[in-house]
Amino acid sequence: MNLHEYQAKLLFAEYGIPVPAGKPAHSVKEALRHAHDLRGSGWIVKAQVYAGGRGKAGGVQMATSIDEVENHSRRLLGQRLVTQQSGPKGQPVNCLLIEKRSEIQRELYLGMLVDRASRRIAVIASSAGGMDIETVAANQPEQIFRLTINPVLGLQDYQSRRIGFALELDADQREQLRQILRHMYRLFLARDLSLIEINPLIVDDSNNLVALDAKITLDDNALMRQPELAEWHDPTQEDERESIARRFDLNYVTLDGNIACMVNGAGLAMATMDIIKLYGGEPANFLDVGGGATADKVAEAFKLITSDDNVRAILVNIFGGIVRCDLIADGIIQAVREVGVNVPIIARLEGTNVDEGKAKLKDSGLNITAADDLGDAAQKAVAAVR
């Protein structure tokens, strides 16, 4: 689960990581009030969306007067911001962060994430702050400094000093960095995070390190331990169908094709999409109903995928291991009757009670085509679309 920048900075401030003074605004009136409260002669108006690349897309604007704060706020609020990470439809701007302008001497990059290869938390730093870290890694790999943290020992001071020297910080700044890294690590563990990114971490005109930007991603699997953070989730920043899927514990991702997929198991779902592509089709979604799928859950999954107007056929690929094929068949029949599906359905069932499941589909009187195997199912789905 992602957080907005202003939410991430609230956590930064709580854990002692320095951030510029700023407040979130959901209206132009609120934005103007915050600008007055912050005082000074310069402000930054930042669109709050779950996407990077906001600056290049016009979502981060500098204002040198209250009138400019008002103009930027009116232009951004209520619009959809299209960035390199948002997709062509963009994301709605329902909130702004009004922040006091900072004077910048240097821009650095500092991140902390779960490194699955080493099974440790990794720290990534670079003197090329303010840029896409992926671009820096591809074009200037020598500017990326990386280390991992031993989970037993925790972050060590010598590791913080190594990062400080790699970033060419002076003695005072290295001490500040040591404190920031210590607080980041404490925040990371206490709040079950999977990513912290500060891009840029600046050296301001007082020679201090300040987190000018903030990105935090929480581990979805640990949200039950972070109920107050779970409430910060902003469903307007996600595809509506993906938000609905989350409520029914379905793993769903919208894609651009026209053959909907309903599969139990993430690996099997990936294989199903691959074989659709192999036979010249385009999957409309990734949908994993899980190993413990019930008839009701399958019915909800059908409602979800048929809400996509691009869908021209549905491929159901179920391996009945934990869940029985006859129960999946009940769910398919229930869903088709409830939703009124009017596109071809190709079903491939295999596993426990497969014969009973196929018999139920055949006797249902519905327009459901049985497939012998996955290749046969994919070919029939592609043919149905064409």
Helices and strands as residue ranges (DSSP letters): H 5-14, E 22-25, H 28-38, E 43-47, E 60-63, H 66-76, E 80-81, E 91-92, E 96-100, E 104-115, E 120-126, H 133-139, G 141-143, E 144-149, H 157-166, H 171-190, E 193-204, E 209-211, E 215-218, G 220-225, H 227-230, G 235-237, H 240-247, E 251-254, E 259-263, H 266-278, E 285-288, H 295-306, E 313-320, H 325-339, E 345-351, H 354-363, E 368-370, H 374-385
